[in-house]
């Protein structure tokens, strides 16, 4: 599968209901068992068994005014263990899975994917320097 933004969250961003530069955004490492769906909207739509690790809050979040890109410092994960990681999902963390919007699914252009966790800390960055661009 290719990188993709979740349709319902994309609509929220287009209606100015979600500003990624001013909310808590985290990254979630997922197994190949997770299958992207346009119907998915919230973190609760990702089965617990497909979740490998959650990052700390992203830092230096920015929305580019000239290219409509979303960037941040790389996502940091502590002592990652579990099943092989096949993709990363960005989500707006509200503290409640049933209201935490899924933003984007990324399985290509991610340095070092897929990988099997070894218990070490992991840092996930994208080869192009930003998470996504609209348009």
Secondary structure, 3 states (H helix, E strand, C coil): CCCEECHHHHHHHHCCCCCCCCCCEEEEEECCCCCCCCCCCEHHHCCHHHEEEECCCCCCCEECCCCCEEECCCEEECCCCCCCECEEEEEECCCCHHHCEEEEEECCCECCCCECCCCCCEEECECCCCCEECC
